[in-house]
């Protein structure tokens, strides 16, 4: 029971311990499932395509409303 209390005290102790931080960071990074090169490339292309399409759509809608405003107020 003394070890249990000691462990609880160590967990509750405030402060930053760089050694523990890097150890826990490495443990978490070991759990990550990294994408394959092909998956990374295809998903990056998909993101760039969607951003380009979205920007184009916003540009066209903006120009349309500017044209309408010019017709009404100009």
Z-matrix of the N, CA and C atoms (Angstrom, degrees):
N
C 1 1.448
C 2 1.527 1 110.78
N 3 1.328 2 117.59 1 -29.66
C 4 1.456 3 121.00 2 179.59
C 5 1.524 4 110.71 3 -65.71
N 6 1.338 5 117.35 4 -37.61
C 7 1.462 6 120.17 5 178.62
C 8 1.521 7 110.14 6 -65.75
N 9 1.309 8 116.86 7 -37.45
C 10 1.455 9 121.15 8 179.79
C 11 1.534 10 110.37 9 -63.37
N 12 1.350 11 116.36 10 -44.10
C 13 1.462 12 120.61 11 178.33
C 14 1.524 13 111.00 12 -65.14
N 15 1.322 14 116.50 13 -38.58
C 16 1.465 15 121.16 14 179.47
C 17 1.530 16 110.96 15 -65.14
N 18 1.323 17 116.78 16 -41.46
C 19 1.462 18 121.09 17 178.62
C 20 1.526 19 110.35 18 -65.53
N 21 1.325 20 116.66 19 -39.98
C 22 1.461 21 120.12 20 178.92
C 23 1.521 22 110.45 21 -65.12
N 24 1.327 23 117.37 22 -38.40
C 25 1.461 24 120.40 23 178.39
C 26 1.521 25 111.16 24 -65.88
N 27 1.323 26 117.48 25 -39.59
C 28 1.459 27 120.59 26 179.77
C 29 1.525 28 110.75 27 -66.36
N 30 1.336 29 116.77 28 -37.21
C 31 1.461 30 119.86 29 178.64
C 32 1.524 31 110.90 30 -68.72
N 33 1.322 32 117.43 31 -35.95
C 34 1.454 33 121.41 32 -176.39
C 35 1.521 34 112.39 33 -81.93
N 36 1.324 35 118.27 34 -12.91
C 37 1.456 36 121.74 35 -177.36
C 38 1.531 37 109.52 36 -67.41
N 39 1.338 38 116.63 37 124.11
C 40 1.465 39 119.00 38 -179.08
C 41 1.527 40 111.24 39 -74.77
N 42 1.321 41 114.63 40 161.49
C 43 1.454 42 119.90 41 177.06
C 44 1.512 43 111.56 42 123.30
N 45 1.290 44 113.93 43 162.97
C 46 1.456 45 120.95 44 -178.05
C 47 1.515 46 109.21 45 -106.50
N 48 1.322 47 114.98 46 128.58
C 49 1.455 48 120.39 47 178.52
C 50 1.533 49 107.64 48 -116.88
N 51 1.323 50 118.37 49 106.20
C 52 1.471 51 120.69 50 -176.66
C 53 1.521 52 113.17 51 -58.45
N 54 1.320 53 117.04 52 -36.65
C 55 1.461 54 120.08 53 -179.17
C 56 1.531 55 110.67 54 -62.47
N 57 1.334 56 116.30 55 -47.21
C 58 1.467 57 120.08 56 177.91
C 59 1.527 58 111.18 57 -64.32
N 60 1.324 59 115.81 58 -39.43
C 61 1.461 60 119.75 59 -179.71
C 62 1.524 61 111.48 60 -58.75
N 63 1.333 62 116.87 61 -49.80
C 64 1.460 63 119.96 62 -178.53
C 65 1.524 64 111.78 63 -67.98
N 66 1.323 65 116.75 64 -35.04
C 67 1.466 66 120.40 65 177.76
C 68 1.533 67 110.06 66 -64.31
N 69 1.323 68 116.64 67 -46.71
C 70 1.472 69 120.58 68 -179.72
C 71 1.520 70 111.42 69 -68.51
N 72 1.333 71 116.73 70 -35.19
C 73 1.465 72 120.23 71 177.04
C 74 1.520 73 110.50 72 -63.27
N 75 1.317 74 116.97 73 -44.29
C 76 1.471 75 120.88 74 178.18
C 77 1.527 76 110.61 75 -62.07
N 78 1.342 77 116.92 76 -41.42
C 79 1.466 78 120.04 77 178.56
C 80 1.527 79 111.08 78 -61.41
N 81 1.324 80 116.93 79 -41.86
C 82 1.461 81 120.21 80 179.87
C 83 1.528 82 111.46 81 -68.43
N 84 1.338 83 117.24 82 -40.50
C 85 1.465 84 120.31 83 179.36
C 86 1.524 85 111.66 84 -66.81
N 87 1.332 86 117.47 85 -28.01
C 88 1.466 87 120.32 86 176.33
C 89 1.520 88 111.59 87 -67.77
N 90 1.339 89 117.52 88 -21.78
C 91 1.470 90 121.80 89 -179.58
C 92 1.524 91 112.47 90 -83.92
N 93 1.319 92 116.82 91 -14.92
C 94 1.465 93 121.35 92 -175.97
C 95 1.526 94 110.06 93 -70.13
N 96 1.335 95 115.37 94 136.45
C 97 1.463 96 120.87 95 173.89
C 98 1.523 97 106.29 96 -98.58
N 99 1.322 98 116.33 97 104.40
C 100 1.452 99 121.39 98 -176.37
C 101 1.524 100 110.11 99 -79.75
N 102 1.341 101 118.09 100 142.61
C 103 1.464 102 120.51 101 179.59
C 104 1.529 103 111.31 102 -71.72
N 105 1.319 104 113.98 103 155.25
C 106 1.464 105 118.38 104 175.56
C 107 1.531 106 108.80 105 -73.21
N 108 1.310 107 116.15 106 165.38
C 109 1.470 108 120.21 107 -179.54
C 110 1.530 109 110.70 108 -60.55
N 111 1.331 110 116.92 109 -42.66
C 112 1.463 111 121.28 110 179.96
C 113 1.528 112 111.05 111 -63.67
N 114 1.322 113 116.82 112 -42.47
C 115 1.460 114 121.00 113 179.25
C 116 1.534 115 110.15 114 -65.16
N 117 1.311 116 116.71 115 -41.69
C 118 1.463 117 121.24 116 179.03
C 119 1.529 118 110.80 117 -61.14
N 120 1.318 119 116.56 118 -45.03
C 121 1.467 120 120.85 119 -179.12
C 122 1.524 121 110.76 120 -65.75
N 123 1.333 122 117.48 121 -47.72
C 124 1.467 123 119.87 122 -176.95
C 125 1.522 124 111.72 123 -65.65
N 126 1.326 125 118.19 124 -39.19
C 127 1.459 126 120.02 125 179.63
C 128 1.524 127 111.30 126 -72.67
N 129 1.330 128 117.96 127 -32.83
C 130 1.468 129 120.80 128 176.05
C 131 1.523 130 110.08 129 -65.64
N 132 1.324 131 116.94 130 -41.45
C 133 1.469 132 120.95 131 177.98
C 134 1.527 133 109.82 132 -63.80
N 135 1.330 134 116.92 133 -41.48
C 136 1.464 135 120.53 134 178.95
C 137 1.528 136 110.99 135 -61.84
N 138 1.323 137 117.13 136 -41.75
C 139 1.472 138 120.81 137 179.23
C 140 1.526 139 110.07 138 -65.23
N 141 1.338 140 117.59 139 -45.51
C 142 1.468 141 120.28 140 179.83
C 143 1.525 142 111.02 141 -62.57
N 144 1.330 143 117.07 142 -39.37
C 145 1.455 144 120.96 143 178.25
C 146 1.525 145 111.34 144 -63.53
N 147 1.325 146 117.05 145 -45.09
C 148 1.465 147 120.66 146 -179.96
C 149 1.527 148 111.24 147 -65.54
N 150 1.322 149 118.14 148 -39.12
C 151 1.470 150 120.98 149 177.57
C 152 1.523 151 109.88 150 -64.37
N 153 1.333 152 116.76 151 -43.02
C 154 1.464 153 120.79 152 179.41
C 155 1.529 154 110.74 153 -63.74
N 156 1.320 155 117.30 154 -45.03
C 157 1.464 156 120.55 155 179.08
C 158 1.522 157 111.62 156 -63.72
N 159 1.316 158 116.82 157 -42.48
C 160 1.471 159 120.70 158 179.44
C 161 1.524 160 110.53 159 -63.78
N 162 1.321 161 117.15 160 -44.95
C 163 1.466 162 120.74 161 179.71
C 164 1.525 163 110.65 162 -63.27
N 165 1.323 164 116.97 163 -40.60
C 166 1.466 165 120.96 164 178.41
C 167 1.522 166 110.97 165 -63.65
N 168 1.321 167 117.05 166 -43.81
C 169 1.461 168 120.87 167 179.00
C 170 1.527 169 110.84 168 -62.63
N 171 1.311 170 117.25 169 -44.56
C 172 1.466 171 120.51 170 178.39
C 173 1.523 172 110.27 171 -62.50
N 174 1.320 173 117.51 172 -42.14
C 175 1.463 174 121.77 173 178.35
C 176 1.530 175 110.82 174 -60.25
N 177 1.325 176 116.38 175 -46.24
C 178 1.470 177 119.87 176 -178.86
C 179 1.528 178 111.82 177 -65.75
N 180 1.315 179 117.39 178 -43.39
C 181 1.471 180 120.51 179 178.64
C 182 1.526 181 109.89 180 -63.61
N 183 1.332 182 117.49 181 -42.10
C 184 1.464 183 121.22 182 179.06
C 185 1.521 184 110.87 183 -61.49
N 186 1.331 185 116.41 184 -44.74
C 187 1.470 186 119.84 185 178.44
C 188 1.521 187 111.43 186 -64.92
N 189 1.316 188 117.71 187 -37.50
C 190 1.461 189 120.98 188 177.86
C 191 1.529 190 110.75 189 -61.89
N 192 1.338 191 116.75 190 -47.35
C 193 1.461 192 119.64 191 -179.70
C 194 1.532 193 111.33 192 -67.88
N 195 1.320 194 117.42 193 -32.86
C 196 1.470 195 119.70 194 175.72
C 197 1.537 196 109.78 195 -65.77
N 198 1.325 197 117.15 196 -40.72
C 199 1.468 198 121.59 197 177.87
C 200 1.532 199 110.20 198 -63.91
N 201 1.348 200 116.49 199 -44.37
C 202 1.468 201 120.27 200 178.83
C 203 1.522 202 110.20 201 -62.33
N 204 1.337 203 117.59 202 -44.19
C 205 1.461 204 120.86 203 179.46
C 206 1.530 205 110.21 204 -62.49
N 207 1.329 206 117.54 205 -37.87
C 208 1.466 207 121.36 206 178.58
C 209 1.531 208 110.29 207 -64.74
N 210 1.338 209 116.79 208 -39.66
C 211 1.449 210 121.10 209 179.74
C 212 1.530 211 111.50 210 -67.40
N 213 1.326 212 116.22 211 -39.16
C 214 1.459 213 120.31 212 -176.73
C 215 1.529 214 111.41 213 -78.63
N 216 1.313 215 116.51 214 -46.28
C 217 1.465 216 120.18 215 -172.33
C 218 1.523 217 114.16 216 -101.86
N 219 1.289 218 117.60 217 -8.25
C 220 1.460 219 119.64 218 -172.90
C 221 1.464 220 116.44 219 -95.05
